[in-house]
Amino acid sequence: MTFAVIQMVSQSDVQANLASARRLLEQAAEGGARLAVLPENFVAMGRRDVADIGRAEADGHGPILPWLKLAARDLKLWIVAGTLPLPPTAQPAGKVTACSLLIDEHGEQIARYDKLHLFDVDVADSRGRYRESDDYAHGSKVVVVDTPVGRLGLSVCYDLRFPELYTALREAGAELITAPSAFTAVTGAAHWDILIRARAIETQCYVLAAAQGGVHPGPRET
């Protein structure tokens, strides 16, 4: 079974990011992948209007969800859609969550995971202060779902620092775990590789960790 783990350098332009992601998904399909994982914030980096983006998607007026479903159908791929902003299902008027969607090869949404652990951290880089909770609400559920490639557990980025989540995923039957991410350049250089390895070793699961890697608006470097 072939998987694709996709790296991007997403910017603030949603349509340009979707075009880049489509090209990379096409490469994944041509390479024989059955499942492809996009990185965190694949659709936009450096935007503060994530609530507006999320509400437009929830109301059926946004470009992202139709694009995802069409790409999955066209390419016959299962896609883990990194993260995109969406309002909580039970609170459509609430603050958006950093939402990781699983779309099947027919373009149907199979699972939704809302990021549990938000990145509220001070980092020794040019930006210094990160407060993801200014724009996002945290999720509340552990998600494991059956797929043609095995039992798949969903996680996102900063979750990697909380091993209890991965223990819960394994206890729920996960055989592989996705971790779309956008680590800062500083924290990534220090911890990215070792955290992925640690979560894989302790759960005995494959960890599919798709990352951002480059310079983004904000300013931000991953």
Summary of the structure (lengths in Angstrom):
residues: 222
radius of gyration: 16.0
end to end distance: 29.4
largest distance: 44.1
contacts: 758
relative contact order: 0.17
helix: 33%
strand: 25%
